[in-house]
């Protein structure tokens, strides 16, 4: 039942936002009483925390698996392709987390932020750092490079039907612009 609640609430939060969904509506959508919902979660912040920490666990597994895909550029390309292979509803959880993390209790917010840095941001920065050390990538501040990459990906984390299309051609263009820029070759 806990997983069903998480799945139902995730879809509702992604489509309508955290503030746009009441616990009563989640209970009704799950076919349970509000008391049964509160048996599994202390409140809406607790439910949101379960959603975004679970998603972070899934995404961190993808980040870890990228290490098996060659150079820094190949690792980042593979990682982005894997993110775009996720259903749009699942990609939208990343945006949900970014927008709604402030709804968590302070201790939950601090724990999530620390976990996000350790399991997602730091490994991406490590890929960039190792890529620059090996000469595969141009030497740039890994923190800035990672934030730029995430900024390019952000529009594609929108709820289904509200953001730009994310087909294979779009992914190829995004990766080409990220790795090679837009400037015409000026040799």
N, C-alpha and C positions, 0 to 999 in steps of 0.2 A: 504494500500500500504506500509506503514511504516513497518508493521510486515513481509510482503513478502520480502522487501528489507533486513531486518535483517536476516530472515531465509536463503535467498539466499547467502548473504555475509558470514554468519556463515559457511555454507558448503564450500564455496570457500576458506575462510581463514584457516579452519581446514585442508583442503586437500593440499593447496598450500602455506600456510603461508601468513602473512599480506603483506609482501613486494612483494609476487608473484602475487598479484591481483591488477588490476587497477580499479579505479572507473568506467571507461568506460565499462569494462568487467562486472561489477556488474549491471550497467544500462542495458546493452544488455541482460544479463541473466534474468533480470526482465521484459524485454520488454518495457522499458521506456527510455526517453532521459536522458542524463547526467544532463541537467538542472532540470528535475523532481527529479532526485536523490538528487541534491543539495538543492532542496526545502525542503526535509525531513532531510538532514544531512549537516552540515557545511563543512564536509570533511571526509576523511578516519579515522582520529583519533576519530571524533565524532561518527562515525558508529561503530568502535571497542568498544568505551566506552559503547554504547547502548547494544552491544552484551554481554560484560562481566559483566556489572552491572545487566542486566536482568538475566543472569545465576546465579550470586551471590544471587539474590533474590530467585530464585528457590531452590538453594542448602541450603540457610539459613532456608527455610521452612522445609526441610528434617531434618536439625540439630535440629530445634525447636521440631519437632515431635518425635525425638528420646527420649525426656524426658519421654514419655509415655511407655517406654519399659524396666522398671525395673532398675537393678543395673547398675553401670558404665560399666561393661563388656558387659552386654546385650544391653545397649544403643549404645555402639561403634560397636558391632556386627551388630545390626539392621541398623545402619547408613551406614556401609560399604556395607552391602547387598543391601541397597536401591541405593547406588551409582552405584553398579555393575548391578542393574536392569535397569539403564538408557541405552538407545541405545548408542552404541560406539561413534556415532557422537556427542551426547550430552556430554558424559564424556570427549571427546576431547576438549571441550570448556575450561575446567579447565587448560589444558596444554597450549592452546592458550593464555589464560589470563596470565599465568606465563611467557610465552616467550615474549609476545608482549606488556605487560603493559608499557614498556618503550616508546612505540609509542604514548601514550596518551600525551595530553598537560600537562604541569606540574601541573596545578590545578586539572585536571581530575585524574592524576596519584595519587596525594596526597589524593584526596577524595576517590578514589577506595581503596587505601591501608588502609586508616582509616576504611572504611566500611568493608573491608575484615577481618581486625583484630576484629572488634566489632561483626560482624554477623556470622563469621565462626571460626576463630582461638580461640577467647575468650570462646565461648560456648563449643568447644571441650576441651579446657583446664579445663573448669569448670566441665565437665563430669569426667575427669581424677581426678581432685582434690577431688570431692565428692566421687568418687570411692575409693580413698586412705583413705579418712576420715572414710568411712564406713567399711574399711577393705576388701572390695571386690577386690581392686587392690593393688599391691605392691607400697609402697611409693617411687615415683620417681618424678623428676621435671616435672610437667605437660607440660611445654613448650617443653621440650626435647621429651617427649612421643608423643605429637601431631606431631612434626616434623618427628619423626621416622615413625609414622603411615602414614603420608602423603608421605614420601619417599618410603614406601613400595607400596603405591597405584599408585605413579607417572607413572610407566611403562604402567599401564592399562588405562591411560588417553591419549594414543597415538591415532592418527587418525586411523580409521578402516583399517585393513589389514597391519598395520605397527608395531603393538606391539604384546605382548603375548596374547594368548587366555584368556578369562575372564569368563569361565564357572563356574558353581556351585562348581565343584571340586577344581578349582583354588582358589576360594573365601574361601573355607573351609581350604585349606592348608595355605593361607595367614593369615587367622585369627588364626589358630592353632599356626603358627610360631610366630605371634605377641604376643599372650597371653601366650604361653607355651615354646617358644624357640625351638631350635634344639637339645640341649644337651639331651643325654639319661638320664633317671632317675637315679641318683647316690645316692640312699639311703643306 
